Amino acid sequence: MRKKKPKKIVADIRAHVLDLGDPYKKWYAGIATDPDDCLFRRHCVRREDDGTWIVRKAANEAKARKAEKKLHKTGFDGGPGGGDETTRFVYAYKMASHTSEG
């Protein structure tokens, strides 16, 4: 996966959501070191059934956090404080009754 700048990450994720015809407020955005673990274990996203999730890789932690912050300002659910100094991935998924946003 190619590393992307925050502006491109945000554009990719917004485009994905708009292609599905959803408002941003129905989506959760966050950052993770291991996006698979975060999405499919912690948030309970269904890998095949949901099909609405997206992951992008940033160059470093600061750029991942910057992209996450921009997504939240756009209207995505979620909050700051996740990840650690090894965090590089920005993810988003459509919230559903079976997902966990806590």
Secondary structure as GFF3:
##gff-version 3
##sequence-region A 1 102
A	DSSP	beta_strand	3	4	.	.	.	ID=ss1
A	DSSP	alpha_helix	6	20	.	.	.	ID=ss2
A	DSSP	three_ten_helix	24	26	.	.	.	ID=ss3
A	DSSP	beta_strand	27	32	.	.	.	ID=ss4
A	DSSP	alpha_helix	35	36	.	.	.	ID=ss5
A	DSSP	pi_helix	37	42	.	.	.	ID=ss6
A	DSSP	alpha_helix	47	50	.	.	.	ID=ss7
A	DSSP	beta_strand	54	58	.	.	.	ID=ss8
A	DSSP	alpha_helix	61	74	.	.	.	ID=ss9
A	DSSP	beta_strand	89	94	.	.	.	ID=ss10
###
